[in-house]
């Protein structure tokens, strides 16, 4: 089973004190979309080649979100070709709700509505803050201590760096980032294509956030 990369990325972007995300919506949406797509690639249910998506040989991870995304993508691929960037752009406005719904369902976070100045906003708080904090610090610790980093870990760390706004999401120094930079080229080609397309999509989304 592929790891729930999108859930972990969401936790990394979440301010546990305020319940708000640290990223602007376009970058968050592209990042979570890329993480969900990576879950499907890791499972072998979708295959990436030459920046296009193809149906793989294996079923998606056994959860409602990835199963639904796979079925939708498979139906789309029967009708037309689909690039990674097109997939990311098509899902970026939906994925925050989809991922947080999954995390609420698995009791990782709780949803809270906050009313202020006549407006209602939604905040998210970890149900087990201590465990969530350890989970968020895991990637930085792995890269800092140079322990064996899995392909999923390297991909997730690279995604967190790609979608970063003004303040880095991971607690890494220059040496740690150089180490991550050495790991990324060792990833399988399909995962590197996901990262390249994510970078392109983030730039496009930030330039045209309303598109």
C-alpha positions in Angstrom: 0.0 0.0 0.0 1.3 3.4 -0.9 1.8 5.9 2.0 -0.8 8.6 2.6 1.6 11.3 1.3 -1.1 14.0 1.0 -2.1 13.6 4.6 1.5 14.0 5.8 2.0 17.0 3.5 -1.1 18.6 4.9 0.1 18.2 8.4 3.5 19.8 7.4 1.7 22.8 6.1 -0.6 23.2 9.1 -0.1 25.6 11.9 -1.2 23.6 14.9 -1.8 26.7 17.0 -4.1 28.6 14.7 -5.5 25.7 12.7 -4.6 27.5 9.4 -2.4 26.4 6.6 0.9 28.1 6.1 0.6 28.2 2.3 -1.5 30.2 -0.1 -4.3 28.2 -1.7 -2.8 27.8 -5.2 0.5 26.3 -3.8 -1.4 24.1 -1.3 -3.7 22.8 -3.9 -1.0 21.9 -6.3 1.1 20.3 -3.6 -1.7 18.1 -2.3 -2.7 17.2 -5.8 0.8 16.1 -6.5 0.9 14.1 -3.3 -2.3 12.3 -4.2 -1.1 11.6 -7.7 2.1 10.2 -6.2 0.0 7.8 -4.0 -1.6 6.4 -7.2 1.8 6.2 -8.9 3.4 4.4 -5.9 0.5 1.9 -5.9 1.0 1.1 -9.6 -2.6 2.1 -10.5 -1.3 5.0 -12.5 1.8 5.1 -14.6 3.7 8.2 -15.6 5.7 8.5 -18.9 6.8 11.6 -20.9 4.8 13.7 -18.5 1.6 11.9 -19.4 -0.6 9.6 -17.3 -1.5 6.0 -18.2 -3.6 3.4 -16.4 -1.4 0.9 -14.5 -1.7 -2.8 -13.7 -2.6 -2.6 -10.0 -5.6 -1.4 -8.0 -5.4 1.9 -6.1 -4.8 2.1 -2.3 -7.8 0.8 -0.4 -9.4 4.1 0.7 -12.3 5.9 -0.7 -10.4 9.0 -1.9 -7.7 7.3 -4.0 -10.2 4.8 -5.3 -12.5 7.6 -6.5 -9.6 9.6 -8.0 -8.4 6.5 -9.9 -11.8 5.7 -11.3 -12.3 9.3 -12.5 -8.8 9.4 -14.0 -9.2 6.1 -15.7 -12.5 7.2 -17.3 -10.8 10.5 -18.5 -7.9 8.5 -20.0 -10.3 6.4 -22.0 -11.5 9.6 -23.8 -8.3 11.6 -24.0 -4.6 12.0 -23.2 -3.9 13.6 -19.9 -0.7 15.3 -18.7 0.5 15.6 -15.2 0.1 19.4 -15.2 -3.4 19.1 -16.5 -4.3 16.6 -13.7 -2.8 18.9 -11.1 -4.6 21.9 -12.4 -7.9 20.1 -12.6 -7.7 19.0 -9.0 -6.0 21.8 -7.1 -9.3 23.5 -6.1 -10.8 20.3 -4.7 -8.0 18.5 -2.9 -7.9 20.4 0.3 -11.4 19.4 1.2 -10.9 15.9 -0.1 -7.7 15.3 1.9 -9.1 16.9 5.1 -12.2 14.8 4.8 -10.0 11.7 4.7 -8.0 12.9 7.7 -11.2 13.7 9.7 -12.5 10.2 8.8 -9.3 8.5 10.0 -9.4 10.8 13.2 -6.1 12.5 12.4 -7.6 16.0 12.6 -10.8 17.7 13.7 -12.5 20.4 11.8 -13.6 23.6 13.6 -15.6 26.6 12.4 -14.4 30.0 13.6 -16.7 33.0 13.3 -15.0 36.5 13.2 -16.3 39.8 11.9 -19.4 38.2 10.5 -17.4 35.6 8.5 -17.0 31.9 9.1 -13.7 30.1 8.4 -12.7 26.5 8.8 -9.7 25.5 10.9 -8.1 22.1 11.4 -6.4 20.8 14.5 -4.6 17.5 15.1 -6.6 15.1 17.4 -3.3 13.9 18.8 -1.0 17.0 18.7 2.1 15.2 20.2 2.0 12.4 17.6 1.3 14.9 14.8 4.3 17.0 15.9 6.6 14.0 15.8 5.2 13.1 12.3 5.8 16.6 11.0 9.4 16.6 12.4 10.2 13.2 10.9 11.4 14.2 7.5 13.7 17.0 8.8 15.2 14.6 11.3 15.8 11.9 8.7 17.5 14.4 6.3 19.5 15.9 9.2 20.8 12.6 10.5 21.3 11.1 7.0 19.6 7.9 7.9 18.2 5.8 5.1 15.5 7.9 3.4 12.9 6.1 1.4 11.8 7.2 -2.1 8.4 8.3 -0.6 10.2 10.3 2.0 12.5 12.0 -0.5 9.5 12.7 -2.8 7.5 14.2 0.1 10.4 16.4 1.3 10.9 17.6 -2.3 7.2 18.4 -2.6 7.3 20.4 0.7 10.3 22.4 -0.7 8.6 23.0 -4.0 5.4 24.5 -2.6 7.1 26.6 0.1 6.1 30.2 0.2 8.2 32.8 2.1 9.0 30.5 5.1 10.3 27.0 4.6 8.0 24.2 5.8 10.8 21.8 6.7 13.5 22.6 9.3 16.5 22.1 7.1 19.8 23.9 6.8 21.8 24.3 3.6 23.6 21.0 4.1 20.3 19.2 4.6 19.0 20.7 1.4 22.1 19.7 -0.5 21.6 16.2 0.7 17.9 16.2 -0.5 19.2 17.6 -3.8 21.4 14.5 -4.1 18.5 12.2 -3.3 16.0 13.6 -5.8 17.9 12.6 -9.0 18.0 9.0 -7.6 14.2 8.8 -7.6 12.6 6.7 -10.4 12.0 8.7 -13.5 8.2 8.8 -13.1 8.5 10.4 -9.7 11.0 13.0 -11.0 8.5 13.8 -13.7 5.8 14.4 -11.1 8.2 16.8 -9.3 9.1 18.7 -12.5 5.5 19.1 -13.4 4.6 20.2 -9.9 7.2 22.9 -10.0 5.7 24.1 -13.4 2.2 23.9 -12.0 3.0 25.9 -8.8 4.6 28.7 -10.8 1.5 28.8 -13.2 -1.0 28.7 -10.3 0.8 31.5 -8.3 0.8 33.7 -11.4 -2.8 33.1 -12.2 -4.5 32.1 -8.9 -8.0 32.6 -10.2 -7.6 30.5 -13.4 
